[in-house]
Amino acid sequence: MKQYNATSKKWIVLLMLFIFCWSVFLPAAYADEAPQKVMIITVDDAVELGLSSYLERNIKAAEDAGADLIILELDTPGGRVDAAQDIKRVLYSTGIKTVALVKDQALSAGAYIAMCCDQIAMMPGSTLGDAEMLVNGERADEKYLGPWREEFAAIAEDKGRNPEIAKAFVDRDIAIEGIVEKDKLLTLTPQRALELGMADTIVENREALLTWLGADEAELLYSEMNGAEKITRFITHPNVAPVLLAVGILCLVFEFLVPGIGVLAVAGILLLALYFGGHMIAGMASWFALLLFLAGIILCVLEILIPGFGIFALGGIGCIVGSIFLTTPDMATALKYLAIVLLIMVVAAPILLKLFSKSKVFDRLLVRERLTTEDGYVAGRKEQAAYIGRYGTAATTLRPAGTVELDDGTRIDVVTAGEFIQKGEAVQVVRKDGTWLIVEKRRTQE
């Protein structure tokens, strides 16, 4: 009887222990399988440095909200390697499970981001891979390619994927029988990625993924891009940035060539500030790039003020081109920016000159002087030599060309030897050069 009681007590203790474990650990396991809060973060367009701060801020928001899962919805052709590596740091620093949903393409740096997630889901028609590193539009040498390839392999090992297949994303010299031939970069379709273990599932849409994750009833949190991030991403977009740059330069050129239009100077400075400021905020440019650009503008101005040398112009153009290269991720992008800038300048400049010359608004901004014979203006050709030695006053700002009113009221077209003369300053006609009369600031009067 005592033995029976001891056995009964033993079974009762075991039963209570089982009930305790079931009540404690089963809900926890169920919670892992069925997330209660899911953060949806959209990652589209090019991968650039501004994307890292956007991800970091939203992952921090997910942590603060107590999210159980983060889904990165990817649709990107790639971008900067340094930006992708910074995003890896952000993803690896969070304790929340991450899932990449490849909606269309996750190529190059986009593939790298997907590989950094704990799980990968792909939608029909999407692609994953093609992550060869390019430097100045060309395939990187082994010095850069090697570490990038091994980093893919290390991430694949960490996430339980095939490291050799991950290397084939990066290096076209890798051949894997039945998977990829030598001299071809590996890019996977959803079905092939699933077969090779590089993707975990194929889903039709986000809702299907949530069902697969057991998160049908989860509260969905959505990433938000603040105003500064929106502006920065817009400004640094490859199709917007060169237009800002070209129009900004065009405004400054018009302001200098056509005196009296302060609004163009303001517009030019504002556009260029947006271009360089946006790239600096995104981490794509430094103060040196801005200073190099300003040095280029100053040198070009000097060339206009002191014509005939060409050295300032060459130096200025070199500085401007160099500053553009410093705000772009590679040679190909820089050349694209330069081509767009030149195209806009060549097409827009003559059109604007023609339109402005007939515009009443332009007349109001410019406050032109009408130089008629009734007002004493003489165009002058043969009689120009008669004006040498005469004194007068600058009727317009001379930078370096403009109009001078002589002591007797006659107005003539003149040009300085390179100096800048304000309207109203006393001048003297010193010589004739071709069809131009050359003037200097008045220093002595006979």
C-alpha positions as CSV (number, residue, x, y, z in Angstrom):
1,M,0.0,0.0,0.0
2,K,2.8,2.3,0.8
3,Q,4.6,1.4,-2.4
4,Y,1.3,2.2,-4.3
5,N,1.0,5.6,-2.6
6,A,4.7,6.5,-3.4
7,T,4.1,5.5,-7.1
8,S,0.9,7.6,-7.2
9,K,2.7,10.6,-5.7
10,K,5.5,10.2,-8.3
11,W,3.0,10.2,-11.2
12,I,1.2,13.2,-9.7
13,V,4.4,15.1,-9.5
14,L,5.3,14.2,-13.1
15,L,1.8,15.2,-14.2
16,M,2.0,18.6,-12.5
17,L,5.5,19.2,-13.9
18,F,4.1,18.4,-17.4
19,I,1.2,20.8,-17.0
20,F,3.6,23.5,-15.8
21,C,5.9,23.1,-18.7
22,W,3.0,22.9,-21.1
23,S,1.5,26.2,-19.7
24,V,4.8,28.0,-19.7
25,F,6.7,26.9,-22.8
26,L,3.9,26.2,-25.3
27,P,2.6,29.7,-25.4
28,A,6.1,31.0,-25.8
29,A,6.7,28.6,-28.8
30,Y,3.3,29.6,-30.2
31,A,4.2,33.2,-29.9
32,D,7.4,32.6,-31.9
33,E,5.4,30.8,-34.7
34,A,2.7,33.5,-34.7
35,P,4.1,37.0,-34.5
36,Q,1.8,39.5,-33.0
37,K,3.3,42.6,-34.5
38,V,5.0,42.8,-37.9
39,M,7.0,45.8,-39.3
40,I,6.8,46.2,-43.1
41,I,9.8,48.2,-44.5
42,T,9.9,49.1,-48.1
43,V,13.3,49.1,-49.8
44,D,13.0,50.1,-53.5
45,D,15.1,51.9,-56.1
46,A,18.8,52.2,-55.8
47,V,20.7,51.3,-52.7
48,E,22.4,54.5,-51.5
49,L,23.8,55.8,-48.2
50,G,20.6,57.6,-47.2
51,L,18.8,54.2,-47.1
52,S,20.9,53.1,-44.1
53,S,19.6,55.8,-41.8
54,Y,16.0,55.2,-43.1
55,L,16.3,51.5,-42.2
56,E,18.0,52.1,-38.9
57,R,15.3,54.6,-37.8
58,N,12.4,52.2,-38.7
59,I,14.1,49.2,-37.2
60,K,14.5,51.2,-34.0
61,A,10.8,52.1,-34.2
62,A,10.0,48.3,-34.6
63,E,12.0,47.5,-31.5
64,D,10.3,50.3,-29.5
65,A,6.9,49.0,-30.6
66,G,7.7,45.5,-29.6
67,A,7.5,44.0,-33.1
68,D,8.1,40.3,-33.4
69,L,9.1,40.3,-37.1
70,I,10.4,42.7,-39.7
71,I,9.7,42.2,-43.4
72,L,11.9,44.0,-45.9
73,E,10.0,44.3,-49.2
74,L,12.8,44.5,-51.8
75,D,12.7,45.8,-55.3
76,T,16.2,47.2,-56.2
77,P,18.7,46.8,-59.0
78,G,21.5,47.4,-56.5
79,G,23.7,50.3,-55.7
80,R,26.7,51.2,-53.5
81,V,28.6,48.5,-51.8
82,D,29.5,50.7,-48.8
83,A,25.8,51.5,-48.4
84,A,24.9,47.8,-48.4
85,Q,27.5,47.0,-45.9
86,D,26.2,49.7,-43.6
87,I,22.7,48.2,-44.0
88,K,24.1,44.8,-43.0
89,R,25.3,46.3,-39.7
90,V,21.8,47.6,-39.1
91,L,20.2,44.3,-39.8
92,Y,22.7,42.3,-37.7
93,S,22.3,44.6,-34.8
94,T,18.6,44.0,-34.2
95,G,17.3,41.0,-32.2
96,I,14.1,40.9,-34.3
97,K,13.7,38.2,-36.9
98,T,14.0,39.5,-40.4
99,V,12.4,38.3,-43.7
100,A,13.2,39.5,-47.2
101,L,10.3,39.6,-49.6
102,V,11.8,39.9,-53.1
103,K,8.9,41.6,-55.0
104,D,10.6,42.1,-58.4
105,Q,14.4,42.1,-58.2
106,A,17.1,41.9,-55.5
107,L,20.3,42.3,-57.5
108,S,23.8,43.3,-56.6
109,A,23.6,45.2,-53.3
110,G,19.9,44.2,-53.2
111,A,20.9,40.5,-53.2
112,Y,23.4,41.3,-50.4
113,I,20.6,42.9,-48.3
114,A,18.3,39.9,-48.9
115,M,21.1,37.5,-47.9
116,C,21.5,39.3,-44.6
117,C,17.9,38.5,-43.6
118,D,17.0,35.4,-41.6
119,Q,14.6,34.1,-44.3
120,I,14.0,34.9,-48.0
121,A,10.7,34.8,-49.8
122,M,10.3,35.5,-53.5
123,M,7.3,36.4,-55.6
124,P,6.7,34.9,-59.0
125,G,8.8,36.7,-61.7
126,S,11.4,38.0,-59.3
127,T,15.1,37.5,-59.5
128,L,18.0,37.2,-57.0
129,G,21.7,37.4,-57.5
130,D,24.0,39.1,-60.1
131,A,26.1,40.8,-57.4
132,E,29.4,41.4,-59.2
133,M,31.3,44.4,-57.9
134,L,32.0,47.2,-60.4
135,V,34.6,50.0,-60.1
136,N,34.2,52.8,-62.6
137,G,31.8,50.8,-64.6
138,E,34.3,47.9,-65.0
139,R,34.6,44.6,-63.2
140,A,36.6,45.1,-60.0
141,D,40.0,43.4,-59.6
142,E,40.7,40.7,-57.1
143,K,41.7,43.2,-54.4
144,Y,38.1,44.3,-54.1
145,L,36.3,41.4,-55.6
146,G,37.8,38.8,-53.2
147,P,36.6,40.3,-49.9
148,W,33.2,41.0,-51.4
149,R,32.9,37.4,-52.6
150,E,34.0,36.0,-49.2
151,E,31.6,38.3,-47.4
152,F,28.7,36.8,-49.4
153,A,29.9,33.3,-48.4
154,A,30.2,34.2,-44.7
155,I,26.7,35.6,-44.6
156,A,25.4,32.5,-46.4
157,E,27.1,30.3,-43.8
158,D,25.7,32.3,-41.0
159,K,22.1,32.1,-42.4
160,G,22.3,28.4,-43.2
161,R,22.6,28.8,-47.0
162,N,25.1,27.4,-49.5
163,P,28.3,29.6,-49.5
164,E,29.5,28.4,-52.9
165,I,26.3,29.4,-54.6
166,A,26.5,32.8,-52.8
167,K,30.1,33.2,-54.2
168,A,28.7,32.5,-57.7
169,F,26.4,35.5,-57.3
170,V,29.6,37.6,-57.1
171,D,32.3,35.9,-59.2
172,R,31.8,34.8,-62.8
173,D,34.9,32.7,-62.6
174,I,33.1,30.2,-60.3
175,A,31.5,27.3,-62.0
176,I,29.1,24.9,-60.3
177,E,28.0,21.8,-62.2
178,G,24.4,21.9,-63.0
179,I,23.9,25.4,-61.6
180,V,26.2,27.9,-63.3
181,E,28.9,27.9,-66.0
182,K,32.1,29.7,-65.8
183,D,32.1,33.3,-67.1
184,K,28.4,33.7,-66.2
185,L,27.1,35.4,-63.1
186,L,24.5,33.5,-61.2
187,T,21.0,35.0,-61.1
188,L,18.2,32.8,-59.7
189,T,14.5,32.6,-60.4
190,P,12.1,31.9,-57.5
191,Q,11.8,28.2,-58.2
192,R,15.5,27.7,-58.8
193,A,16.3,29.6,-55.6
194,L,13.9,27.5,-53.7
195,E,15.4,24.3,-55.1
196,L,18.9,25.4,-54.2
197,G,18.0,26.5,-50.7
198,M,18.7,30.2,-51.4
199,A,15.0,31.1,-50.8
200,D,12.7,29.6,-48.2
201,T,9.3,30.0,-50.0
202,I,7.5,31.4,-53.0
203,V,4.5,33.6,-52.3
204,E,2.0,35.5,-54.5
205,N,2.0,38.6,-52.3
206,R,2.5,40.0,-48.8
207,E,-0.7,38.5,-47.5
208,A,0.5,35.0,-48.6
209,L,3.8,35.6,-46.9
210,L,2.1,36.6,-43.6
211,T,0.0,33.4,-43.8
212,W,3.1,31.3,-44.4
213,L,4.7,33.0,-41.4
214,G,1.6,32.4,-39.3
215,A,1.0,36.1,-38.9
216,D,-2.4,36.4,-40.4
217,E,-3.8,38.1,-37.4
218,A,-0.7,40.2,-36.6
219,E,-0.8,43.9,-36.2
220,L,1.0,45.5,-39.1
221,L,3.3,48.4,-38.6
222,Y,4.5,50.4,-41.7
223,S,7.8,52.1,-42.3
224,E,7.7,55.9,-42.7
225,M,10.1,58.1,-44.6
226,N,10.4,61.6,-43.0
227,G,10.5,64.8,-44.9
228,A,14.3,65.1,-44.9
229,E,14.7,61.5,-46.1
230,K,12.1,62.0,-48.9
231,I,13.9,65.2,-50.0
232,T,17.3,63.6,-49.8
233,R,16.3,60.5,-51.8
234,F,14.5,62.7,-54.4
235,I,17.5,65.0,-54.8
236,T,20.0,62.2,-55.0
237,H,18.0,60.2,-57.5
238,P,20.1,59.6,-60.6
239,N,17.5,61.2,-62.9
240,V,17.0,64.3,-60.7
241,A,20.4,65.2,-59.5
242,P,22.0,66.1,-62.9
243,V,19.0,68.2,-63.8
244,L,19.4,70.2,-60.5
245,L,23.1,70.6,-61.2
246,A,22.6,71.7,-64.9
247,V,19.8,74.2,-64.2
248,G,21.7,75.6,-61.2
249,I,24.8,76.2,-63.3
250,L,22.7,77.7,-66.1
251,C,21.1,80.2,-63.7
252,L,24.5,81.4,-62.5
253,V,25.8,81.8,-66.1
254,F,22.7,83.9,-67.1
255,E,23.1,86.0,-63.9
256,F,26.6,86.8,-64.8
257,L,26.2,87.5,-68.5
258,V,23.0,89.5,-68.1
259,P,23.4,92.0,-65.3
260,G,20.5,93.0,-63.0
261,I,18.7,89.7,-62.6
262,G,19.2,88.8,-58.9
263,V,16.4,86.2,-59.0
264,L,18.5,84.0,-61.3
265,A,21.5,84.1,-58.9
266,V,19.2,83.1,-56.0
267,A,17.7,80.3,-58.0
268,G,21.1,79.0,-59.1
269,I,22.5,79.1,-55.6
270,L,19.4,77.4,-54.2
271,L,19.5,74.5,-56.8
272,L,23.2,73.9,-56.3
273,A,22.7,74.0,-52.5
274,L,20.0,71.3,-52.9
275,Y,22.3,69.2,-55.1
276,F,25.3,69.3,-52.8
277,G,23.4,69.5,-49.6
278,G,21.3,66.4,-50.4
279,H,24.4,64.4,-51.4
280,M,26.1,65.5,-48.2
281,I,23.2,64.5,-46.0
282,A,23.1,61.2,-47.7
283,G,26.8,60.7,-47.1
284,M,27.6,60.7,-50.8
285,A,29.6,63.9,-50.8
286,S,31.9,65.9,-48.5
287,W,32.6,69.6,-48.0
288,F,35.6,69.1,-50.3
289,A,33.3,68.4,-53.2
290,L,31.4,71.6,-52.6
291,L,34.5,73.7,-52.2
292,L,36.0,72.2,-55.4
293,F,32.8,73.1,-57.2
294,L,32.9,76.7,-55.9
295,A,36.6,77.0,-56.9
296,G,35.6,75.9,-60.4
297,I,32.9,78.6,-60.6
298,I,35.3,81.2,-59.4
299,L,37.9,80.2,-62.0
300,C,35.3,80.4,-64.8
301,V,34.3,83.9,-63.6
302,L,37.9,85.0,-63.7
303,E,38.2,83.7,-67.2
304,I,35.3,85.9,-68.2
305,L,36.7,88.9,-66.4
306,I,40.2,88.4,-67.8
307,P,39.6,87.0,-71.3
308,G,42.2,85.5,-73.6
309,F,44.2,83.2,-71.3
310,G,42.1,80.0,-71.2
311,I,44.0,78.7,-68.1
312,F,41.3,79.8,-65.7
313,A,38.6,78.2,-67.9
314,L,40.4,74.9,-68.1
315,G,41.0,74.9,-64.3
316,G,37.4,75.9,-63.6
317,I,35.9,73.2,-65.8
318,G,38.3,70.6,-64.3
319,C,37.2,71.6,-60.8
320,I,33.5,71.4,-61.6
321,V,33.9,68.0,-63.3
322,G,36.0,66.8,-60.4
323,S,33.3,67.8,-57.9
324,I,30.7,65.9,-59.9
325,F,32.8,62.8,-59.8
326,L,33.1,63.2,-56.0
327,T,29.3,63.2,-55.6
328,T,28.7,60.0,-57.7
329,P,29.3,56.4,-56.7
330,D,31.2,55.4,-59.9
331,M,32.7,56.5,-63.2
332,A,29.6,55.5,-65.2
333,T,27.3,57.6,-63.1
334,A,29.6,60.6,-63.2
335,L,29.8,60.4,-67.0
336,K,26.0,60.1,-67.2
337,Y,25.6,63.2,-65.0
338,L,28.1,65.2,-67.2
339,A,26.3,64.1,-70.4
340,I,23.0,65.3,-69.0
341,V,24.4,68.6,-67.8
342,L,26.0,69.3,-71.2
343,L,22.9,68.4,-73.0
344,I,20.7,70.7,-70.9
345,M,23.2,73.5,-71.3
346,V,23.5,73.2,-75.0
347,V,19.7,72.9,-75.6
348,A,18.4,75.3,-73.0
349,A,20.9,78.2,-73.2
350,P,19.9,79.4,-76.7
351,I,16.2,78.8,-76.1
352,L,16.3,80.8,-72.9
353,L,18.2,83.6,-74.5
354,K,15.7,83.9,-77.3
355,L,12.7,83.8,-74.9
356,F,14.1,86.2,-72.4
357,S,15.1,88.7,-75.1
358,K,11.3,89.0,-76.0
359,S,9.9,88.7,-72.5
360,K,8.3,91.7,-70.8
361,V,8.9,90.0,-67.4
362,F,12.6,89.8,-68.4
363,D,12.6,93.5,-69.2
364,R,11.2,94.3,-65.8
365,L,13.8,92.2,-64.1
366,L,16.7,93.5,-66.2
367,V,15.6,97.2,-66.1
368,R,17.1,97.7,-69.5
369,E,18.3,101.0,-70.9
370,R,16.9,101.7,-74.4
371,L,19.9,103.0,-76.4
372,T,18.4,105.1,-79.2
373,T,19.8,107.9,-81.2
374,E,17.3,110.3,-79.7
375,D,18.9,109.6,-76.3
376,G,22.3,110.3,-77.7
377,Y,23.4,106.7,-78.4
378,V,25.8,106.2,-81.3
379,A,26.6,102.7,-82.5
380,G,29.8,104.0,-84.0
381,R,32.1,102.1,-86.4
382,K,34.5,104.5,-88.4
383,E,34.1,107.3,-85.8
384,Q,35.2,105.1,-82.9
385,A,38.7,106.3,-82.9
386,A,37.4,109.8,-82.1
387,Y,36.4,108.6,-78.7
388,I,39.8,107.5,-77.6
389,G,40.9,109.7,-74.6
390,R,37.3,110.8,-73.8
391,Y,35.9,110.7,-70.3
392,G,32.5,109.5,-69.2
393,T,30.4,107.5,-66.7
394,A,29.4,103.8,-66.8
395,A,25.8,103.9,-67.8
396,T,25.5,100.1,-67.0
397,T,27.6,97.8,-65.0
398,L,30.6,96.7,-67.0
399,R,31.4,93.0,-66.5
400,P,33.2,93.4,-68.7
401,A,31.0,94.7,-71.5
402,G,28.4,97.5,-71.2
403,T,27.5,101.0,-72.0
404,V,29.3,104.3,-71.2
405,E,27.8,107.8,-71.3
406,L,30.4,110.4,-72.4
407,D,30.6,113.9,-71.0
408,D,28.6,115.3,-73.9
409,G,25.8,112.8,-73.4
410,T,26.8,110.4,-76.2
411,R,26.4,106.7,-75.3
412,I,28.7,104.1,-76.7
413,D,29.3,100.3,-76.4
414,V,32.5,99.5,-74.6
415,V,34.4,96.7,-72.9
416,T,36.9,96.8,-70.0
417,A,40.3,95.2,-70.1
418,G,39.0,92.6,-67.6
419,E,38.2,94.7,-64.6
420,F,34.7,95.0,-63.1
421,I,33.3,98.5,-63.1
422,Q,30.1,99.4,-61.3
423,K,27.4,101.6,-62.9
424,G,28.0,105.3,-62.2
425,E,31.8,105.0,-61.9
426,A,33.9,107.4,-63.9
427,V,35.8,105.9,-66.9
428,Q,38.1,106.8,-69.7
429,V,38.3,105.4,-73.2
430,V,41.9,104.3,-73.6
431,R,42.1,102.5,-76.9
432,K,40.3,100.7,-79.7
433,D,40.6,96.9,-80.2
434,G,38.8,95.7,-83.4
435,T,35.2,96.9,-83.2
436,W,35.4,97.4,-79.4
437,L,36.4,100.5,-77.4
438,I,38.4,99.7,-74.3
439,V,37.8,101.7,-71.2
440,E,39.4,101.9,-67.8
441,K,38.4,103.4,-64.5
442,R,39.1,107.1,-64.5
443,R,42.2,108.0,-62.5
444,T,43.2,111.5,-63.8
445,Q,41.3,114.1,-65.7
446,E,42.9,116.7,-67.9
